[in-house]
Amino acid sequence: MSKGGKTGDDAFNIERVRQIIELMEEHGLSEVDLQQGDEKIKLCRGSASPQFGPPLPAAPAPVPVAAPAVENEGTLTINAPMVGTFYGRPNPESEPFVKVGDMVSEETVVCIVEAMKVFNEIPAECRGKVLEILVEDQQPVDFGKPMIRIQPSK
C-alpha cells in the first residue's frame, strides 16, 4: 500500500486502515478518501464491487413508452421514445405500417425505431386517423421528436 514499506506514521499501514474502517462503522460512514503525498486510498462500505478510476456516469433514466403528446388543434403526436432511426415499414419491400388517412388503434404498430441494433416496434397507443407522417423513412430521430400526427377518435 505504501512506497518503500514504511510503517509508523504512514496513513496507509494496515493497522491505520483497520482503525479507519472501525471509525467508519462506528459513525455510519459509507466512504472515506485519504491522500498522503502522491498516494491515495478510497475506502467504501456496502459496495459489492470495488471502484477503480473515476466514477461512472449515472445510468440514463428509463425511457417512457411512446406516449402520444397532446398537440394544438386537438391532434396528438406519436413521439420517438428513444434516439434511433425511424423505419416506416417492416422491410424495404413491404408496405408502410401506416399511411395518411389510415385509422389506428392503441395496438397498431405505426413504425419501428432502431436503437443500437435493436428494432423497437412503436404502437400508436391511441385511437384515431393518421393525419401526417412527420419523419422520412430511415431518418434519425431524437428522444421526444414527433413522428406521426393523429386526429383522435372516440
C-alpha positions in Angstrom: 0.0 0.0 0.0 2.8 2.4 0.7 6.0 3.1 -1.1 9.2 1.7 0.5 7.2 -0.4 3.0 7.0 2.4 5.6 5.1 1.9 8.8 4.5 4.0 11.8 3.2 7.4 10.8 2.3 6.2 7.3 -1.5 6.7 6.8 -1.7 3.6 4.7 -0.3 1.0 7.0 -2.7 -1.9 7.7 -3.3 -1.0 11.4 -4.2 2.6 10.5 -6.6 1.3 7.7 -8.3 -1.0 10.3 -8.7 1.9 12.6 -10.3 4.0 9.9 -12.7 1.1 9.0 -13.7 0.9 12.6 -14.4 4.6 12.7 -16.4 4.3 9.5 -18.5 1.6 11.1 -18.9 3.5 14.4 -20.1 6.7 12.7 -22.1 5.1 9.8 -19.8 6.4 7.1 -20.0 4.7 3.7 -16.9 6.2 2.1 -13.6 7.8 3.0 -11.0 9.2 0.7 -7.4 9.6 2.0 -4.3 11.1 0.4 -0.8 11.3 1.7 1.7 12.8 -0.8 1.2 11.0 -4.1 -0.5 8.0 -2.5 -4.3 7.8 -2.4 -6.8 5.3 -0.9 -10.5 5.2 -1.1 -12.4 3.0 1.4 -16.1 2.2 0.7 -18.5 0.1 2.8 -21.6 -1.6 1.5 -20.4 -1.8 -2.1 -20.4 -5.2 -3.8 -17.6 -4.4 -6.0 -14.6 -2.1 -5.7 -14.4 1.0 -7.8 -11.3 1.9 -9.7 -10.7 5.1 -11.6 -13.2 7.9 -12.0 -16.8 7.2 -11.1 -19.0 6.0 -14.0 -21.8 8.3 -15.2 -25.3 7.6 -13.9 -27.4 5.2 -16.0 -29.9 7.0 -18.1 -33.4 7.2 -16.8 -35.8 4.6 -18.1 -37.3 5.8 -21.4 -41.1 6.1 -21.3 -43.1 4.2 -23.9 -44.1 6.3 -27.0 -47.0 8.0 -25.3 -48.8 10.4 -27.6 -48.2 14.0 -26.8 -51.1 16.4 -26.9 -50.6 19.0 -29.7 -52.5 22.0 -30.8 -55.8 21.8 -32.8 -56.8 18.7 -30.9 -54.4 16.4 -32.5 -51.9 14.0 -31.0 -48.3 13.2 -32.0 -46.6 9.9 -31.5 -43.1 10.8 -30.3 -39.9 8.9 -30.5 -39.3 7.0 -27.3 -35.6 7.0 -27.8 -32.8 8.2 -30.0 -32.5 6.0 -33.1 -33.5 5.5 -36.8 -37.2 5.7 -37.9 -38.5 3.0 -40.2 -41.9 3.4 -41.6 -42.1 -0.2 -43.0 -41.0 -3.6 -41.6 -38.6 -4.1 -44.5 -37.8 -2.2 -47.8 -40.1 -4.4 -49.9 -43.1 -4.1 -47.5 -45.9 -1.7 -47.5 -45.7 1.1 -44.8 -47.0 0.3 -41.4 -49.5 3.2 -41.8 -50.3 5.8 -44.4 -52.0 9.2 -44.2 -55.7 8.6 -43.8 -55.4 5.2 -42.0 -57.3 4.5 -38.8 -55.2 3.2 -35.9 -56.0 1.7 -32.5 -53.9 1.5 -29.4 -52.2 -1.7 -30.5 -51.5 -0.7 -34.1 -47.7 -0.7 -34.8 -47.1 2.6 -36.6 -43.3 2.4 -37.1 -40.0 0.9 -35.9 -37.3 2.8 -34.1 -33.9 1.1 -34.3 -31.6 1.9 -31.4 -28.2 0.1 -31.0 -29.2 -2.7 -33.5 -32.5 -3.3 -31.6 -35.7 -2.8 -33.7 -38.4 -1.5 -31.4 -42.0 -1.6 -32.7 -43.8 1.6 -31.7 -47.6 1.2 -31.1 -50.0 4.1 -31.6 -51.3 3.9 -28.1 -54.3 5.9 -29.1 -57.3 5.6 -31.5 -57.6 7.9 -34.5 -56.8 8.8 -38.0 -53.2 9.3 -39.3 -53.1 13.0 -40.4 -49.4 13.3 -41.2 -46.1 11.3 -41.1 -43.6 13.8 -39.9 -40.4 11.7 -40.4 -38.9 10.3 -43.6 -38.1 6.6 -43.7 -34.6 5.8 -42.3 -34.3 9.3 -40.9 -32.6 9.7 -37.4 -34.9 10.7 -34.6 -34.1 12.2 -31.2 -35.9 11.3 -28.0 -39.3 13.1 -27.9 -39.3 14.0 -31.6 -42.8 14.0 -33.1 -43.0 11.2 -35.7 -46.7 10.9 -36.6 -49.7 13.2 -36.1 -53.0 11.6 -35.2 -56.6 13.0 -35.2 -58.0 11.2 -32.1 -61.4 9.5 -32.3 -63.7 8.5 -29.5 
